[in-house]
Amino acid sequence: MKLIFEKSRPGRRAADLPASDVPPVDLNDAIGEKYLRGDLEMPEVAEIDLVRHFTNLSRRNFGVDLGFYPLGSCTMKYNPKVNEDAAALPGFAGLHPAASESFAQGNLELMFSMQRLLSHIFGMAEFTLQPAAGAHGELTGVMMIKKYFESRGEKRGIILIPDTAHGTNPASGALCGFETVTLRSNAEGGVDLEHLESLMSANVAALMLTNPNTLGLFERGIEKVAALVHGKGGLLYGDGANANAFLGKVRPGDLGFDIIQLNLHKTFSTPHGGGGPGSGPVGVCAKLADYLPVPRIAKKGEVYSWSDNYPQSIGRVRSFYGNFAVVVKAYAYIRSLGAEGLRRATEMAVLNANYIKEKLKPHFDLPYDRVCMHECVFSGSRQAAQNGVHTTDIAKRLIDFGFHPPTVYFPLIVEQAMMIEPTETESKETLDAFCDAMIAIALEASQNPQLVKDAPFSTPVARLDEVLAARRPDVTWKKQ
Ligand SMILES: *Cc1c(COP(=O)(O)O)cnc(C)c1O
């Protein structure tokens, strides 16, 4: 496919503007050379070329509006379009972020209500909506943990992280200057309590725990985990990326979590992928509330205002007030489902994952064979050992069947991992079609392994050097 620059012809236009009726000004004189680069290429195309170019590009991509997207840990549920309508309302989309409080009362009310809703759903005392993604929420949370112990005059240098954790957990700890120590999982995929007990000391600031964890398994010993951490004065941090597994069923605050980050773009139905925008609110128990980022929203009578008057706060973590439009979409989603709808979403998400787990169990290794939550983790070890077909090959072959592959090679403790998260929004027919494809690929792997290793056949490009693409992206274009 040609670049839009290659389709460019001098003078061609997508829109005709009327002739200017004001005297021309040389912008280079007015604002200086640095704003107007003479060497900056601009494509010149007609409207039809423009529409076709981007429509064709979009058809080379894959999204949840095109097909099943069981990318584990990412919760690629369908995003109802009414959420977009809500976020596009002129009062939300058109308000300038620097507008005064008196012009922003409705927006402030929405944010305030959202904080109260999230506090209620997750059993926390307070929430901030500032962080722009899950990882950013983690960073915010760990900054608060650090400040909490500093203000108490306690020197704690360690954060414990289970070996199943998402890579952003140790990264967040390290960014704040903590040493991160790996906590082992036990044979049934939960926290090894003896190992935790041996690691807990007055030097441990927090345990960062994902529950259900990235194996899709609920932490059976969660109360004991909380008691062990709290017993040594530590804090229990919850990575809430997997919240789709327990909405309306259990509240992290009630389980003993002191602080938790959410991923609104995952759990609460906002289009995501490709880098954003997202929203990673952080909820805290009462004793951590003073450390939340500022400004915070205050409500006096019926009037909302911003307040910076929290001397213990970690300060600002984001310009303005976070990704407001994402918050509006998540709010619309929560309000349209209601308490019963959220609970039902979780029940269906868990049912769907278990359905897939049971259907695929005879065909792929299942290292942790117990009832799962919203996702299940298989291993491609059998296919790798018997046929030399690896999880990458299975993932690539799935594309030919019209499905987005599951998350692969994560969590790290499962060899040849395939982490499948169907979400609640998929029908039984879709789940069956996906399972049929997986079973067909398992058969191909044993009968014609080379076919699977050469896949995909249906895409514009097949196997790319993903490392090179990430490390040395080539985004240059030279005019011929
Ligand atoms: C997605 C995810 C994160 C990071 O969230 P982002 O919004 O992508 O920054 C952290 N932990 C887990 C378990 C996740 O699945």
The ligand as an SDF file (V2000), in Angstrom:
LIG
                    3D

 15 15  0  0  0  0  0  0  0  0999 V2000
   -2.7360   -3.9090   31.7820 C   0  0  0  0  0  0  0  0  0  0  0  0
   -2.1120   -4.2360   33.0730 C   0  0  0  0  0  0  0  0  0  0  0  0
   -1.3100   -3.2970   33.7460 C   0  0  0  0  0  0  0  0  0  0  0  0
   -0.9080   -1.9580   33.1330 C   0  0  0  0  0  0  0  0  0  0  0  0
   -1.9690   -1.1650   32.7760 O   0  0  0  0  0  0  0  0  0  0  0  0
   -1.8860   -0.0880   31.5950 P   0  0  0  0  0  0  0  0  0  0  0  0
   -3.1910    0.5930   31.6550 O   0  0  0  0  0  0  0  0  0  0  0  0
   -1.6380   -0.8510   30.3380 O   0  0  0  0  0  0  0  0  0  0  0  0
   -0.7400    0.8270   31.9200 O   0  0  0  0  0  0  0  0  0  0  0  0
   -0.8320   -3.6390   34.9910 C   0  0  0  0  0  0  0  0  0  0  0  0
   -1.0890   -4.8400   35.5420 N   0  0  0  0  0  0  0  0  0  0  0  0
   -1.8330   -5.7750   34.9060 C   0  0  0  0  0  0  0  0  0  0  0  0
   -2.0980   -7.1010   35.5860 C   0  0  0  0  0  0  0  0  0  0  0  0
   -2.3590   -5.5100   33.6410 C   0  0  0  0  0  0  0  0  0  0  0  0
   -3.0840   -6.4280   33.0060 O   0  0  0  0  0  0  0  0  0  0  0  0
  1  2  1  0
  2  3  1  0
  2 14  2  0
  3  4  1  0
  3 10  2  0
  4  5  1  0
  5  6  1  0
  6  7  2  0
  6  8  1  0
  6  9  1  0
 10 11  1  0
 11 12  2  0
 12 13  1  0
 12 14  1  0
 14 15  1  0
M  END
$$$$
